[in-house]
């Protein structure tokens, strides 16, 4: 694994923490630590199952946020471009009414991750339905929906750094790499 490479997923974290992660990658201990903390992957494999999953979380925490028209795994989202998921709103005029369609797309990488990582990215994208910017209110909403949000986001970033350094998939199917479709 390439351990000298920058760790772009950890930008903004303290240098000492980044150094610890770099050392764990160099010692090939990241996989063991993450598998111990998150032993299993989830069983959500279809866009329909993903839609139902996201809708359940939305209904529990954000009933008044409007209806989602589409939720799907997207193999065109490449995590190296910092797109783990997207949220979009499409508005169009229909007669005298303005119709808004809200979509959430989640990188296909999340088909083969622990349920905690899928929940973290789902909560993140749902929070964008109320808070556009990554500000204090945004992270408060994420933490309201998932109390371990901060730790899960960090652990996911460690996993992505491990993969970026040449590590393989830890859960699920065949390894396709981070640069291509997951």
C-alpha positions in Angstrom: 0.0 0.0 0.0 1.1 3.6 -0.7 1.5 5.2 2.7 3.4 8.4 1.6 0.4 9.6 -0.4 -1.6 12.5 1.0 -4.8 11.6 2.9 -7.4 13.9 1.3 -10.3 12.4 3.1 -8.8 13.5 6.4 -8.2 17.2 5.5 -9.2 19.4 8.4 -8.4 16.8 11.1 -5.6 17.4 13.6 -2.1 16.5 12.3 -1.5 14.0 15.1 -4.7 12.1 14.2 -3.7 12.0 10.5 -0.3 10.7 11.6 -1.9 8.0 13.6 -4.1 6.9 10.6 -1.0 7.0 8.3 0.8 4.8 10.8 -2.1 2.3 10.9 -2.2 2.2 7.1 1.6 1.6 7.0 1.3 -1.2 9.6 -1.6 -2.7 7.7 -3.9 -2.5 10.8 -6.8 -0.5 9.4 -8.6 -3.5 8.0 -8.4 -5.4 11.2 -9.6 -2.4 13.3 -12.5 -1.5 11.0 -13.7 -5.2 10.6 -13.6 -5.5 14.4 -15.7 -2.4 14.9 -18.0 -3.1 11.9 -18.1 -6.8 11.3 -21.0 -7.1 8.8 -22.2 -5.3 5.7 -25.9 -4.4 5.2 -28.3 -6.3 3.0 -29.8 -3.3 1.0 -28.9 -4.1 -2.6 -31.6 -2.6 -4.8 -32.7 1.0 -5.4 -36.2 0.1 -4.2 -34.8 -1.2 -0.9 -32.6 1.9 -0.6 -35.6 4.1 -1.2 -37.6 2.4 1.5 -34.7 2.6 3.9 -34.1 6.3 3.3 -37.8 7.0 3.4 -38.1 5.3 6.9 -35.4 7.5 8.3 -36.9 10.6 6.7 -40.3 9.8 8.1 -38.9 9.3 11.6 -36.9 12.6 11.7 -38.1 14.9 8.9 -41.8 14.4 8.2 -42.2 18.0 6.9 -39.2 18.0 4.5 -41.3 17.1 1.5 -41.5 13.9 -0.5 -38.5 12.2 -2.1 -39.2 11.3 -5.8 -36.1 9.2 -6.3 -33.4 7.5 -4.2 -30.8 5.3 -5.8 -27.3 3.9 -5.8 -25.3 5.7 -8.4 -22.2 4.0 -9.8 -21.2 7.2 -11.6 -20.5 9.0 -8.3 -16.7 8.6 -7.8 -15.6 9.0 -4.2 -12.3 10.5 -5.3 -14.2 13.6 -6.4 -15.7 13.8 -2.9 -19.1 12.7 -4.0 -20.3 10.0 -1.7 -23.8 11.1 -2.2 -25.8 13.9 -3.8 -29.0 15.6 -3.1 -30.8 17.5 -5.9 -34.0 19.4 -6.3 -35.5 19.8 -9.8 -38.2 22.4 -10.2 -40.6 22.6 -13.1 -43.8 24.4 -14.0 -46.8 22.1 -14.4 -49.8 24.2 -15.3 -50.1 26.9 -12.7 -48.1 24.9 -10.1 -44.4 24.7 -9.5 -43.5 21.1 -8.9 -40.2 20.2 -7.1 -38.7 16.7 -7.3 -36.1 15.8 -4.7 -33.6 13.1 -5.4 -30.9 11.4 -3.3 -28.1 9.5 -5.0 -25.7 7.4 -3.0 -22.4 6.1 -4.3 -22.5 2.5 -5.2 -19.5 2.0 -2.8 -22.2 1.9 0.0 -23.7 -1.3 -1.4 -20.8 -3.1 0.3 -20.3 -1.3 3.6 -21.5 -1.7 7.1 -25.1 -0.6 7.9 -23.6 2.2 10.0 -21.8 3.8 7.0 -25.0 3.6 4.9 -26.9 5.2 7.7 -24.3 8.0 8.1 -24.4 8.9 4.4 -28.2 8.7 4.3 -28.4 11.0 7.3 -26.0 13.4 5.6 -28.0 13.6 2.4 -31.3 13.9 4.3 -29.9 16.8 6.4 -29.2 18.7 3.1 -32.9 18.8 2.5 -33.1 21.3 5.4 -29.6 22.7 5.6 -27.7 23.4 2.4 -24.4 24.3 3.9 -22.1 22.2 6.1 -22.5 24.5 9.1 -23.2 24.0 12.8 -27.0 23.6 12.2 -26.3 20.9 9.5 -24.1 18.8 11.8 -26.5 19.3 14.7 -29.3 17.8 12.5 -27.0 14.9 11.5 -26.2 14.2 15.1 -29.9 14.4 16.0 -30.7 11.7 13.4 -27.6 9.6 14.2 -25.9 10.3 17.6 -22.6 8.6 16.5 -22.5 10.7 13.2 -19.1 12.2 13.9 -17.4 8.9 14.7 -19.0 7.2 11.8 -17.9 10.0 9.4 -14.4 9.7 10.7 -14.3 5.9 10.4 -15.6 6.1 6.9 -12.9 8.6 6.0 -10.3 6.3 7.5 -11.7 3.5 5.3 -11.6 5.7 2.2 -8.0 6.6 3.1 -7.1 3.0 3.4 -8.7 2.2 0.0 -7.0 5.2 -1.6 -3.7 3.9 -0.3 -4.3 0.6 -2.1 -6.2 -1.4 0.4 -9.0 -3.7 -0.7 -12.7 -4.0 0.1 -13.4 -5.1 3.6 -17.0 -6.0 3.2 -19.2 -7.4 0.4 -18.3 -8.5 -3.1 -15.5 -8.2 -5.7 -13.0 -5.3 -5.3 -13.5 -2.8 -8.1 -11.2 -0.1 -6.7 -12.0 3.5 -5.8 -11.2 5.0 -9.2 -13.9 3.1 -11.1 -17.5 2.3 -10.5 -18.1 0.4 -7.2 
